[in-house]
Amino acid sequence: MAGLDPFKLAEVVERAVTRRVSGVQERRYYRFRGGRWYGGIATGDVVGCNLRCKFCWSWRYSYYCDKGWFESPRSVFNRISSIASQRGYRYLRLSGGEPTIGLDHVYELLELVEDTDFVFILETNGLIIGRDTEVARRLASYSKLVVRVSFKGCTPEEFEYLSGADKSFYEYHFRALENLLNQGLKPCGDFYPAVMLSFSNNESYSVFKKRLAEIHPALVECIDEEYVILYPHVKELLRRNRLKPTVAYDPSGVPESMI
């Protein structure tokens, strides 16, 4: 049985989590916060995603589209930049769901960041960037942007099993890296890969790194290795999916074997 089509799902989700007000694209959010990631970062958590990952820490908001409230790019910028300024953070980001759903919202937010000393980290599964070179071209025009492309597994089969999307769409992760590279962005500095490894073995990880090296050797050196964090609601989702990670972390950051 084929998996879901993440591009068709993105269209459905976008209709539910974005709206136009006086020509400005607003997006649903469910939280704004500061946090320790990246040494300190201000985050706006968006509603809605085009994947259905079985380990997702924000599944209560990424799976569903009727949560949260609408915010304009300007109000989002004001919220996260205020958090960052108050706490001395350098970095801003969107997280929770998939931020590239509603690109005009993201572009306008990035325009606002351009006139600051902040750096914006775009955490994305990269599928939409991989499908459309124009998206990569537009993103490459922003000087305060770093793109983090998050792979859901090391092989097409892992991707399908973990994300619910058909394995044929896995290649769009890699195409995102290729498109960003072809637009002149520097690997590791301007963009880099991340990968969920809690359900992979050494063999599949080696295959993954070989594929990255074919795009650019430097990408193998800056992989952000992701592992499941066992928040209570994540444990609930794992139980529902009868999914057991080989390595996971408790919320305090202590590694926990799940074998």
C-alpha positions, 0 to 999 in steps of 0.5 A: 500500500502506497504512502501519503503524498506530502505535496497534496497534503501540504495543499490541504494543510495550507488552506487550513493553517494560512489566511490572507488579511489585506494581502498578508499571509498569516499562519497559525501558531500555538506557542512562542518560547525561548529555549536552550537549543543552538545555545539559545534561540527564540521560537515560534511553533507553527500548526500543521505539517505535510508528514505524519511522523510516528515519533513527532514531538509536536504531533498534537499540533502538527497532525491537526490544523484547527489549533492555535491562532493566526499571526502575521509575519510582523507580529511573529517577528515582534514576538520572537525578536523580543524574546531573543533580545530579552534573553540575549539570543542570537538565533530565531526560528520556526518549529513545531510543524512544517514552516514552508507551508505558507511560503509568503509568510516565511518570506515576509518574516525573513525580510524583517530579519534582514535588517537585524543582527539575528540569524534565522534558522529554517527547520524544514523537512525540505520536500517543498524546497526539493520540488521547486528550485524557485523556492531555493532561489528565493531563500538564497537571497536572504543573508541572515538565513541558515537552512536545516534540512531534516531527513526522516530516516536514512533510506527510502524505506525508513522514510516511508515507515517513519513519516507515512509518506510514500518512499518515492518522495524521500529523494526530495530531501536530497534535492533540497540540498542540491537546489540550495547548493546550486543557488550558491549557498555554502554547505555547512555554513548556509545549509546542512542536513539533520537526520533522525537516527533512533530507528536506523542501523549503522548500515543504513546510516553509511548509505545515507552518508554516501548519498550526501557525499555525492552532493558535496563531501562537506555535508557528511561533516556537518550532519545534525544527528537527531534522536527521539526525546521521550516526552510523555506525549511522545511515549504515547505516540510511540506506543500507538504506533508500536514503535521502539527506538533503539536509542532515545533520550529522556527530557533531561538529556540523559541517553536511554537505551530502548532495546 
